[in-house]
Amino acid sequence: MNGIRTDQASGLRKLSALTANSGVRVVAVAGGRTGVGKTCSVINLAAALAKTGKRVLILDENPRHKDINANLGLSARYDLQHVINQDKTLEQVMTQGPEGVLVLTVMRGIHSLAKLSSADQERLIQCFSELSHLIDVVLIDTAIGKTSRVIPLSLASQQVLIVLSGSGTAITDAYALIKLISQEYARRQFLVLVNKVESENRGHDIFNNIASVAQKNLAVRLEWMGCILQDDKLHRSTQLCQPVVEVFPASQSAADYRRLAEKLMQCTGTWADDDRVENFMRRLIRTSHLDTADFTV
């Protein structure tokens, strides 16, 4: 056990120089329906944050055939479950994407958290504590559908970013997700990104409509995080398995993601200067025991 921890700590320190950290920001990114561009947004937001010097870790809940690694043309042989089983160290199961962004596949591991013994919980928390001096921002790409653990992941995160597009079904589904999390689990603040719109005015209209209804009927506050305009360069970058901020930095969508990254780091919320990655894992283990209903659209 001690050998595993020592080797892991030594290896992780090679990923980045140890510097003072003002606390880790953890954001769960969720959407009510497939096709809204949630995973694409996570990839590009992570790259935009990394370009500003932030050290980013993506926790990916999606199935392997459509996860972050697949979208980046990478392959992950191992996942969080291998760490839980003590077959691999945390360093060994992570992949590295553009701009040094780290990616950890967590789908199987998330589903087994509620079954862990107290000793296994503490061991896993200790594993994640080695990341605290290496990571500034954790983005969680939550899955969509009946197998998703979006509720525990959202409750354990400091902020929840809802991604929706301009279609009526996407707006309805996003509202349903906000309603479920707010009414059943008392989350009162959500960040909202409007994706795939033809103009900023259209994005504002969509946001204002859903924000007005949510404030009136759910007593929650939605915070405008901007919009991502439809852009051929974004589609092309996806085909190239690269973030648009990397391959087409002068494009409209790249500028939109840079603004999103800046706004995310400036927005108010439940950030804590002393929050750590292991604190998030403690919260996630606790929330994983909740008897949550599946959210399926």
URMOFEN-V281845 format. One record per residue. N is the residue number from 1. PSI is psi in whole degrees, -180 to 180 (999 if undefined). OMEGA is omega in radians with two decimals (999 if undefined). NEAR is the number of other ideal C-beta (glycine too) atoms within 12 Angstrom. Layout:
BEGIN
[[N & PSI & OMEGA & NEAR] [N & PSI & OMEGA & NEAR]]
END
This chain:
BEGIN
[[1 & -51 & -3.13 & 15] [2 & -35 & 3.12 & 10] [3 & -41 & 3.12 & 11] [4 & -45 & -3.11 & 24] [5 & -41 & -3.12 & 25] [6 & -45 & 3.13 & 15] [7 & -41 & -3.13 & 20] [8 & -45 & -3.13 & 32] [9 & -42 & -3.14 & 26] [10 & -43 & -3.12 & 15] [11 & -41 & -3.11 & 23] [12 & -33 & -3.14 & 32] [13 & -22 & 3.11 & 19] [14 & -16 & -3.10 & 15] [15 & -25 & -3.09 & 26] [16 & 152 & 3.07 & 27] [17 & 140 & 3.13 & 12] [18 & 121 & 3.12 & 17] [19 & 167 & 3.10 & 14] [20 & 138 & -3.09 & 11] [21 & 131 & -3.10 & 24] [22 & 14 & -3.13 & 18] [23 & 146 & -3.12 & 25] [24 & 136 & 3.06 & 34] [25 & 128 & -3.08 & 39] [26 & 121 & -3.09 & 43] [27 & 121 & 3.02 & 47] [28 & 127 & 3.14 & 44] [29 & 122 & -3.03 & 49] [30 & 157 & 3.05 & 49] [31 & 150 & -3.09 & 46] [32 & -13 & -3.03 & 37] [33 & 150 & 3.05 & 29] [34 & 155 & 3.09 & 24] [35 & 0 & 3.14 & 22] [36 & -9 & 3.13 & 37] [37 & 28 & -3.09 & 39] [38 & -51 & -3.11 & 45] [39 & -41 & 3.07 & 39] [40 & -40 & 3.13 & 41] [41 & -40 & 3.11 & 48] [42 & -46 & -3.13 & 48] [43 & -48 & -3.07 & 46] [44 & -34 & 3.05 & 53] [45 & -43 & 3.13 & 52] [46 & -44 & 3.14 & 47] [47 & -40 & 3.13 & 41] [48 & -40 & 3.09 & 39] [49 & -43 & -3.13 & 37] [50 & -35 & 3.13 & 33] [51 & -21 & 3.08 & 26] [52 & 2 & 3.13 & 24] [53 & -1 & 3.11 & 16] [54 & 142 & 3.10 & 32] [55 & 118 & -2.91 & 34] [56 & 137 & 3.01 & 47] [57 & 129 & 3.03 & 46] [58 & 125 & 2.97 & 49] [59 & 120 & -2.97 & 46] [60 & 115 & -3.12 & 45] [61 & -7 & -3.01 & 42] [62 & 155 & 3.03 & 40] [63 & 152 & -2.99 & 23] [64 & -35 & -3.03 & 24] [65 & -15 & 3.12 & 13] [66 & 33 & -3.09 & 23] [67 & -175 & -3.11 & 34] [68 & -47 & -3.13 & 51] [69 & -44 & 3.13 & 36] [70 & -39 & 3.14 & 24] [71 & -21 & 3.12 & 36] [72 & 5 & -3.13 & 35] [73 & 23 & 3.13 & 20] [74 & 169 & 3.12 & 25] [75 & 128 & 3.11 & 19] [76 & 117 & -3.13 & 32] [77 & -25 & -3.03 & 15] [78 & 167 & -3.13 & 27] [79 & -172 & -3.08 & 36] [80 & -33 & -3.13 & 36] [81 & -33 & 3.10 & 26] [82 & -32 & 3.06 & 26] [83 & -44 & 3.12 & 37] [84 & -40 & 3.13 & 34] [85 & -5 & -3.10 & 20] [86 & 26 & 3.06 & 23] [87 & -32 & -3.10 & 17] [88 & 158 & 3.03 & 26] [89 & 166 & 3.13 & 33] [90 & -40 & 3.13 & 44] [91 & -39 & -3.07 & 31] [92 & -23 & -3.08 & 23] [93 & -9 & 3.13 & 34] [94 & 145 & 2.99 & 41] [95 & 162 & 3.13 & 31] [96 & 124 & -3.13 & 26] [97 & -165 & 3.13 & 35] [98 & 147 & 3.11 & 33] [99 & 20 & 3.11 & 30] [100 & 10 & 3.13 & 26] [101 & 131 & 3.12 & 43] [102 & 143 & -3.11 & 39] [103 & 130 & 3.11 & 42] [104 & 119 & 3.09 & 45] [105 & 126 & -2.98 & 40] [106 & 1 & -2.98 & 49] [107 & -54 & -3.10 & 34] [108 & -40 & -3.11 & 29] [109 & -40 & 3.14 & 37] [110 & -39 & -3.10 & 39] [111 & -18 & -3.11 & 23] [112 & -3 & -3.06 & 25] [113 & -41 & -3.07 & 33] [114 & -16 & -3.08 & 22] [115 & -1 & -3.07 & 17] [116 & 145 & 3.02 & 28] [117 & 167 & 3.13 & 14] [118 & -39 & -3.14 & 11] [119 & -41 & 3.13 & 13] [120 & -34 & 3.08 & 23] [121 & -48 & -3.12 & 26] [122 & -37 & 3.11 & 19] [123 & -42 & 3.13 & 28] [124 & -42 & 3.09 & 40] [125 & -41 & 3.11 & 31] [126 & -38 & 3.09 & 29] [127 & -45 & -3.10 & 37] [128 & -21 & 3.11 & 44] [129 & -24 & 3.13 & 26] [130 & -14 & -3.14 & 36] [131 & -14 & -2.95 & 42] [132 & -34 & 3.14 & 35] [133 & 2 & -3.08 & 25] [134 & -9 & -3.02 & 34] [135 & 135 & 3.06 & 41] [136 & -36 & -3.07 & 37] [137 & 133 & 3.00 & 43] [138 & 122 & 3.04 & 47] [139 & 131 & -3.13 & 52] [140 & 116 & 3.07 & 48] [141 & 95 & -3.10 & 49] [142 & 149 & 3.11 & 44] [143 & 168 & 3.10 & 38] [144 & 134 & 3.10 & 32] [145 & -176 & -2.99 & 23] [146 & -21 & -3.14 & 13] [147 & -5 & -3.07 & 18] [148 & 146 & 3.01 & 35] [149 & 44 & -3.07 & 41] [150 & -34 & -3.11 & 45] [151 & -56 & 3.10 & 35] [152 & -40 & 3.14 & 34] [153 & -41 & 3.14 & 46] [154 & -42 & -3.11 & 43] [155 & -29 & 3.13 & 34] [156 & -18 & -3.11 & 40] [157 & 158 & 3.10 & 42] [158 & -34 & -3.13 & 35] [159 & 154 & 3.05 & 40] [160 & 123 & 3.10 & 42] [161 & 116 & 3.13 & 47] [162 & 124 & 3.10 & 49] [163 & 126 & 3.09 & 48] [164 & 155 & 3.08 & 47] [165 & -174 & -3.06 & 37] [166 & -2 & -3.13 & 31] [167 & 151 & -3.12 & 22] [168 & -40 & -3.13 & 16] [169 & -39 & 3.13 & 19] [170 & -40 & 3.12 & 33] [171 & -44 & 3.14 & 35] [172 & -44 & -3.12 & 22] [173 & -38 & 3.11 & 31] [174 & -41 & 3.10 & 44] [175 & -41 & 3.13 & 37] [176 & -39 & 3.11 & 31] [177 & -44 & 3.08 & 45] [178 & -42 & 3.14 & 41] [179 & -45 & -3.13 & 25] [180 & -49 & -3.08 & 32] [181 & -36 & -3.10 & 37] [182 & -45 & -3.06 & 28] [183 & -36 & -3.09 & 20] [184 & -26 & -3.01 & 20] [185 & 13 & 2.92 & 26] [186 & 24 & 3.00 & 15] [187 & 126 & -3.00 & 36] [188 & -6 & -3.12 & 21] [189 & 136 & 3.13 & 31] [190 & 143 & 2.99 & 41] [191 & 145 & -3.09 & 42] [192 & 129 & 3.04 & 45] [193 & 125 & 3.10 & 47] [194 & 121 & -3.01 & 44] [195 & 156 & 3.02 & 45] [196 & 49 & 3.10 & 31] [197 & 156 & -3.05 & 32] [198 & -18 & 3.14 & 19] [199 & 159 & 3.10 & 18] [200 & -35 & 3.10 & 21] [201 & -41 & 3.10 & 15] [202 & -41 & 3.10 & 21] [203 & -44 & 3.11 & 32] [204 & -41 & -3.14 & 20] [205 & -45 & 3.13 & 20] [206 & -47 & -3.14 & 38] [207 & -47 & -3.10 & 35] [208 & -37 & -3.14 & 20] [209 & -50 & -3.11 & 24] [210 & -33 & 3.13 & 38] [211 & -39 & 3.13 & 31] [212 & -45 & -3.14 & 17] [213 & -41 & -3.12 & 22] [214 & -42 & 3.13 & 33] [215 & -39 & -3.10 & 22] [216 & -44 & -2.99 & 14] [217 & -24 & -3.05 & 16] [218 & -9 & -3.10 & 27] [219 & 42 & 3.08 & 17] [220 & 161 & 3.11 & 31] [221 & 126 & 3.07 & 23] [222 & 135 & -3.12 & 36] [223 & 126 & -3.13 & 26] [224 & 122 & 3.12 & 26] [225 & 3 & 3.11 & 39] [226 & -172 & 3.13 & 35] [227 & 158 & 3.09 & 38] [228 & 115 & -3.09 & 43] [229 & 150 & 3.08 & 31] [230 & 133 & -2.97 & 24] [231 & 123 & 3.12 & 29] [232 & -33 & -3.13 & 15] [233 & -32 & 3.09 & 29] [234 & -43 & 3.09 & 33] [235 & -41 & -3.14 & 19] [236 & -41 & -3.14 & 18] [237 & -35 & 3.09 & 30] [238 & -41 & 3.09 & 26] [239 & -31 & -3.14 & 16] [240 & -1 & -3.12 & 19] [241 & 40 & -3.14 & 22] [242 & 150 & 3.04 & 28] [243 & 143 & -3.13 & 43] [244 & -30 & 3.12 & 39] [245 & -17 & 3.14 & 39] [246 & -48 & -3.01 & 31] [247 & -26 & 3.11 & 25] [248 & 65 & -3.03 & 27] [249 & -20 & -3.13 & 22] [250 & 1 & -3.09 & 14] [251 & 163 & 3.13 & 26] [252 & -44 & -3.10 & 25] [253 & -35 & 3.09 & 41] [254 & -42 & 3.09 & 31] [255 & -38 & 3.13 & 26] [256 & -43 & -3.13 & 38] [257 & -33 & 3.06 & 44] [258 & -40 & 3.09 & 30] [259 & -39 & 3.11 & 28] [260 & -44 & 3.14 & 41] [261 & -44 & 3.13 & 39] [262 & -43 & -3.11 & 20] [263 & -37 & 3.13 & 27] [264 & -41 & -3.11 & 37] [265 & -17 & -3.12 & 27] [266 & -17 & -3.01 & 17] [267 & 153 & 3.11 & 27] [268 & 164 & 3.13 & 14] [269 & -154 & -3.07 & 27] [270 & 29 & 3.09 & 24] [271 & 144 & 3.07 & 23] [272 & 133 & -3.08 & 18] [273 & -24 & -3.10 & 13] [274 & 13 & 3.14 & 13] [275 & 147 & -3.07 & 29] [276 & 163 & 3.12 & 30] [277 & -39 & -3.13 & 40] [278 & -29 & 3.07 & 30] [279 & -41 & 3.06 & 27] [280 & -43 & -3.13 & 42] [281 & -37 & 3.06 & 45] [282 & -45 & 3.14 & 23] [283 & -40 & -3.11 & 31] [284 & -41 & 3.09 & 40] [285 & -40 & 3.14 & 34] [286 & -45 & -3.11 & 19] [287 & -21 & -3.14 & 28] [288 & -16 & 3.12 & 30] [289 & -7 & -3.13 & 19] [290 & 143 & 3.11 & 23] [291 & 81 & -3.06 & 12] [292 & 140 & 3.04 & 22] [293 & 144 & 3.09 & 17] [294 & 140 & 3.05 & 17] [295 & 108 & -3.08 & 32] [296 & 133 & 3.12 & 18] [297 & 999 & 999 & 26]]
END
